[in-house]
Amino acid sequence: MRMQPAGTHKYGFRIKTHSGPVVERLLIHGRDEAEATRKLERMYPNCRVLECVRPAADAMPGDSFQNVVDLLTR
């Protein structure tokens, strides 16, 4: 399992590329939505963002060591 950098969140994007195809389920890490969008636009220049969501699993608590221990001892 890959660890994301501290203080970042995953954002899910659905975009329409400059050439036309729709790309779904792009997950990009960022400190906030604006940073994730900037990273996306570097990878897909002139794309149009159709949707951006912060997946629920990313928004849930569980990043601390104690939360992991609690989950393992249930």
C-alpha angles and dihedrals in degrees: 000000000000117000118224119225115270114270095021132113134201118248123195117217135193110194143173110225123225090254093052114258119122115234117200135193099024107165116202129175121227142151086242140354093271092057092047090050092051090052090049092051091052090055095041109030115202093009122148117230108226096177140359123191136169104227114240093235089060092049094053121098114251106106096109125087091237092055090053091049090049091053093049095049097051 
